[in-house]
Amino acid sequence: MFYTPVNIPALLSSALVSMVVGFVWYSPVLFGKPWMKLMGLNAKKMKAAQKNMSKTYGLSFVATLVTAFVLSQFISSTLTITVNEGLMVGFLGWLGFTATTLFTGVLFNEMPIKLFFINSGYQLASMLTMSVVLTLWV
């Protein structure tokens, strides 16, 4: 594996796309309501959490930038050039690192399996969209 130069616009774009996917994924349009229920949250708790949301979203964006950087290195190192190849890199990264880690957390924290599917589904959608952006740009 070799290190490739950082393409800042590609990293920022893929991280922004990931955040948009998250906003839609966890909105009432898709999985927001069942996610809140499985997390034991209600409107009152969500309102209280909104006080720190700018910090939460900021730190989440930084974490997403790290993921985008590592994913870009995987894409460059594997000489990925097509969207299908990019999707495969994203899928394998999700399967090997994200899904397994989230699943272990579900097992040891005795969380509902539905919560695993919602959260890991978002992570899969995020990794796939970032992979497409990075493959086309990097």
Buried (B, 14 or more C-beta within 10 A) or exposed (E): EEEEEEBEEBBEBBBBBBBEBBEBBBEEEBBBEBBBEBBEBEEEEEEEEEEEEEEEEEEBBEEBBEBBBEBBBBBBEBEBEEEEBBBBBBBBBBEEBBBEEBBEEBEEEEBEEBBBBBBBBBBBBBBBBBBBBBBBBB
